[in-house]
Amino acid sequence: MLKINERISIPLNEFQWEFARSGGPGGQNVNKVNSKAVLRWNATASPSLPAPVRARLLQAVASRLTGEGELLVTSQLTRDQGRNMEDCLEKLRAIVLAAATPPKARRPTRPTLASKVRRVEAKSRRSAAKQLRKKPESE
C-alpha cells in the first residue's frame, strides 16, 4: 500500500511498472542495466481516490496524462532500479497529497484607508518629480 495520508492509501496492484535504460553518467552500467523506472497509474479509474481529490488531481496533472487517462511518473535519479521505484512512489505520493488538500477559499478584501492615502501621496510625489524635469516656460 502507498499511504498518502490517514484517509487515502493506494494498493500497489493499481500500478504498472516499466523499466528502461537510463541516460546520463554511469559508464558501461548505463548501457547494460534497465534502471530507469516508469510508473503507470490509471488515476481516472482508481477506486482509491475520493471524487473531489480525483477531480483536483486530474486538473493538476492534465498535461501529464496519456490518452487512456494514465499518469506517468518516471525516475532515473540513481543507478539502482529499486531506489528509482521508491522515488517514483514518493513523487506520486507528493502529487496526490497536493491534490488531497482542498484549496483555501479566497475572501475578497478591500484596500485600507491608509493604503489609499499612501497611494495618492506617492502619485503626487511622482507628479512633482516629473514636473521638475520639464523645460521652464518662457515668459
C-alpha positions in Angstrom: 0.0 0.0 0.0 1.1 3.5 -0.8 -0.1 5.6 2.1 -0.8 9.2 1.1 -2.4 10.4 4.4 -4.5 8.9 7.1 -7.6 8.7 4.8 -6.1 7.9 1.4 -4.0 4.8 0.5 -3.5 3.2 -2.9 -2.9 -0.5 -3.3 0.3 -1.3 -5.2 -1.6 -3.6 -7.6 -3.1 -0.5 -9.2 0.4 0.4 -10.6 2.1 -0.9 -13.7 5.9 -0.7 -13.8 8.1 -0.4 -16.9 11.9 -0.3 -17.0 14.2 1.2 -19.5 17.9 2.1 -19.8 18.8 5.4 -18.0 20.6 8.2 -19.6 23.4 10.3 -18.0 26.6 9.2 -16.3 27.3 5.6 -15.2 29.8 4.2 -17.7 29.1 0.8 -19.1 26.4 0.2 -16.4 24.1 2.6 -18.3 24.3 0.6 -21.5 23.6 -2.8 -19.8 21.1 -2.2 -17.0 17.4 -1.1 -17.2 17.5 1.1 -14.1 15.0 3.8 -15.2 11.6 3.2 -13.6 8.4 4.3 -15.2 5.2 4.1 -13.1 1.8 4.0 -14.9 -1.3 4.6 -12.8 -4.8 4.9 -14.1 -5.9 7.8 -11.9 -9.3 8.3 -13.8 -10.5 4.8 -12.8 -8.8 4.4 -9.4 -11.3 3.4 -6.7 -8.8 4.5 -4.0 -9.4 8.2 -4.5 -12.4 10.2 -3.3 -14.2 12.0 -6.1 -13.1 15.6 -5.1 -9.5 14.6 -4.8 -9.6 12.8 -8.1 -11.1 15.9 -9.8 -8.3 18.2 -8.4 -5.6 15.6 -9.3 -6.8 15.2 -12.9 -6.9 19.0 -13.2 -3.4 19.4 -11.8 -1.8 16.8 -13.9 -3.8 17.1 -17.1 -0.7 17.7 -19.2 1.0 14.5 -17.9 -1.9 12.1 -18.6 -1.9 9.7 -21.5 -4.8 9.3 -23.9 -6.2 6.5 -21.7 -6.0 8.7 -18.6 -2.9 7.1 -17.1 -0.5 9.2 -15.1 3.2 8.6 -15.9 5.9 9.1 -13.3 9.5 8.4 -14.1 12.7 8.3 -12.2 16.3 7.8 -13.3 17.9 9.5 -10.3 20.0 6.6 -9.2 21.8 3.6 -10.8 19.6 1.3 -8.7 16.2 0.1 -10.1 14.7 -0.4 -6.6 15.6 3.1 -5.4 14.2 4.6 -8.7 10.9 2.7 -8.0 10.8 4.2 -4.5 11.5 7.6 -5.9 8.6 7.2 -8.4 6.3 6.2 -5.5 7.4 9.2 -3.5 6.8 11.6 -6.4 3.3 10.1 -6.9 2.7 10.5 -3.1 3.6 14.2 -3.3 1.4 14.8 -6.3 -1.7 13.1 -4.7 -1.0 14.7 -1.4 -1.0 18.2 -3.0 -4.4 17.3 -4.7 -5.8 16.0 -1.4 -5.6 19.3 0.4 -8.5 21.5 -0.7 -7.6 25.0 -1.8 -8.4 27.8 0.6 -11.4 29.9 -0.4 -10.3 33.4 -1.3 -12.1 36.1 0.7 -12.2 39.3 -1.2 -10.8 42.3 0.7 -10.7 46.0 0.2 -7.7 48.3 0.4 -7.4 50.1 3.8 -7.8 53.8 4.1 -4.1 54.2 5.0 -3.0 52.3 1.8 -5.3 54.6 -0.3 -3.7 57.7 1.3 -0.2 56.3 0.7 -1.1 55.6 -3.0 -2.4 59.1 -3.6 0.7 60.7 -1.9 3.1 58.6 -3.9 1.3 59.7 -7.1 1.6 63.3 -6.2 5.3 62.9 -5.3 5.9 61.2 -8.7 4.0 64.0 -10.4 6.0 66.7 -8.7 9.3 65.0 -9.7 8.2 64.8 -13.3 7.1 68.5 -13.3 10.7 69.4 -12.3 12.0 67.6 -15.3 10.1 69.9 -17.7 11.7 72.7 -19.5 10.8 76.1 -17.9 8.1 78.0 -19.6 9.4 81.1 -21.5 7.8 84.4 -20.3 
